[in-house]
Amino acid sequence: MVPTPPDATAPTLGRHLETAGCPEDLRSVFKAAADACVEISAALRRGALGGVLGEVGTQNVQGEVQKTLDVLSDEICVTRAKACPAIAGCASEEQEDVVACASGGRFLLLFDPLDGSSNTDVTASVGSIFSILPRRGGAGPVTAADFLQRGRDQAGAAYAVYGPQTMFVLSFGAGVFGYTLDPETQAFRLTHPDLKIPRATREFAINMSNERHWAPPVQAYIADCLKGAEGPRGKDFNMRWLAAMVADAHRILLRGGVFLYPWDRREPSRPGKLRLMYEANPLGFLMEAAGGGVFDGEGEVLEISPTAVHQRVSVMMGSLEEIEVLRALHRS
Ligand code: F6P
């Protein structure tokens, strides 16, 4: 069978954002993030041949073991952020302190340069996640306090998922757009012009091995899903868990579903495992823009006023019907 040639007529990411009315400086921030993802995608593809697999023997600010690709992806994202005049500063999962970039920049960029990096050594999907905040206040060097804004205040959000295809998905509030990397020209081209999350689903994503540690409302929710057509939900559910939040979120944006990484009793004083500012907020922003919902078990993730750049949060996001069921169970 002759493969279909790539659609060379589909607009590139830059061209599409221009026609979609994205302001020029915000466009350049998305472009910087997308260019970083093209580089990361190439490094991932070389794998063992590029000597990029395995661990570097250090830990990040979260106390997690750093993979060579975590460090490399972080360097790529910081370099791209520093080269963009619209970015005043950036913050990364891999670095304790925020990094000053262009002095007159109007935006701040936060990122998880390589989400789900334990998947890299086994050739499973991983991704990069970006949150874009307005730079408020003076024009001096950025401080961590400048980054402490609600998810609701984001000017835009994006992620790349590196799987069988490399895709870049973004929103600046009006619609959610998906672009596929053309391997021949290394350009992202628009392939998904209007991503919308179906209201109803039969698919949930959660790490079931933690079941005994969850709070009662989450245990009740999953127990009801598992009862299937004979239970209170009246339908059979399927389960998927990719161990990379960005890849699970991508599936939900394409076909619906619900993703949960809730608070659990293993570390009761910790609100959750995932990071608010560069994981839950940007993916939550994209979920809401695509018609889905986001909840932390108590209230709105996007309304949380952060107190630290690396703070954690409990996350439930996806198809609205499931988020409504989860809200009701937590209320009762
Ligand atoms: O960022 C942390 C992360 O890798 C997410 O991408 C993923 O959903 C989760 O952790 C997997 O956690 P666990 O190994 O506990 O299933």
Residues whose N, C-alpha, C, O or C-beta is under 5 A from the ligand:
A	BS01	F6P	D115 G116 N207 A243 A244 M245 V246
